């Protein structure tokens, strides 16, 4: 059953703020993740970017550990993947490169929605 846009329940301001954070930061991280996997920027620059994004995230009020949608879940999956690897894995491991590329393309709206395992917000 379709729900008319004007009948949708109002999203709380806190959740809207969190979603705006993801919408603003996901494409930037995705583009830089692809650049780092191709060697166009250093892994240190990529780490600095997602550490900066995480620092901004922690300043936002949030109490729900579940991502609001597939887009946010993909963003957190990319952050988790990048945080758990080293520079040589990003450049040399085909599986990791594929995962980063798949998540990044979706976050840039140029690829299909990837299958993301259950993940929580940090």
C-alpha positions in Angstrom: 0.0 0.0 0.0 1.3 3.4 -0.9 1.5 6.1 1.7 0.9 9.6 0.5 3.8 12.0 1.3 1.6 14.3 3.3 0.4 11.3 5.5 3.8 10.1 6.4 4.6 10.5 10.1 6.8 13.5 11.0 10.5 12.5 11.4 11.9 13.8 14.7 14.3 16.7 14.5 17.1 14.6 16.0 16.7 11.9 13.4 16.5 14.4 10.6 19.7 15.9 11.8 21.4 12.5 11.7 20.1 11.7 8.3 21.4 15.1 7.0 24.8 14.3 8.4 24.9 11.0 6.5 23.6 12.6 3.3 26.3 15.3 3.5 29.2 13.1 4.4 28.6 9.8 2.6 29.4 11.0 -0.9 32.6 12.7 0.3 33.8 9.6 2.0 32.8 7.4 -0.9 34.7 9.5 -3.5 37.8 9.6 -1.3 37.6 5.9 -0.6 37.7 5.2 -4.4 40.5 7.7 -4.8 42.6 6.0 -2.1 42.0 2.5 -3.5 43.4 3.8 -6.8 46.3 5.5 -5.1 45.2 9.0 -6.0 45.2 10.1 -2.3 47.1 8.6 0.6 45.5 6.2 3.1 46.5 8.7 5.8 44.4 11.4 4.1 41.4 9.0 3.9 41.8 8.1 7.6 41.9 11.7 8.6 38.7 12.3 6.7 36.7 9.5 8.3 38.2 10.3 11.7 37.0 13.9 11.2 33.6 12.6 10.2 33.3 10.4 13.2 34.4 13.3 15.5 31.5 15.3 14.0 29.1 12.4 14.4 29.9 12.2 18.1 28.8 15.8 18.6 25.3 15.0 17.4 22.7 13.8 19.8 21.7 10.2 19.0 20.2 7.3 21.0 19.1 4.9 18.4 21.9 2.4 17.4 20.1 1.2 14.3 20.7 2.9 10.9 17.5 4.6 9.6 17.8 3.1 6.1 19.9 1.2 3.6 21.9 4.3 2.6 23.0 5.0 6.2 23.8 1.3 6.8 26.0 1.4 3.7 27.7 4.5 4.9 28.5 2.9 8.3 29.6 -0.3 6.6 32.1 1.7 4.5 33.4 3.5 7.6 33.8 0.1 9.4 35.5 -1.4 6.4 38.0 1.5 6.0 38.6 1.6 9.7 39.5 -2.1 9.9 42.1 -2.3 7.2 45.5 -1.0 6.4 46.7 0.9 3.3 48.2 -2.1 1.6 45.0 -4.0 2.0 43.0 -1.2 0.4 45.3 -1.0 -2.6 46.2 -4.7 -3.0 43.3 -6.8 -1.8 40.7 -7.4 -4.6 37.9 -8.4 -2.2 38.3 -5.2 -0.2 38.6 -3.1 -3.3 35.4 -4.6 -4.6 33.6 -4.1 -1.3 34.8 -0.4 -1.1 33.9 0.2 -4.7 30.4 -1.4 -4.4 29.5 0.6 -1.2 31.0 3.8 -2.7 29.2 3.6 -6.0 25.9 3.1 -4.1 26.6 6.1 -1.8 27.4 8.2 -4.9 24.1 7.0 -6.5 25.8 5.4 -9.4 25.5 1.7 -8.4 22.9 -0.7 -7.1 22.1 -1.1 -3.4 24.6 -3.6 -1.9 23.7 -6.3 0.5 24.9 -5.0 3.8 25.0 -7.2 6.9 23.4 -5.9 10.1 25.4 -3.0 11.4 24.9 -0.5 14.2 25.7 3.2 14.3 28.9 4.0 16.3 
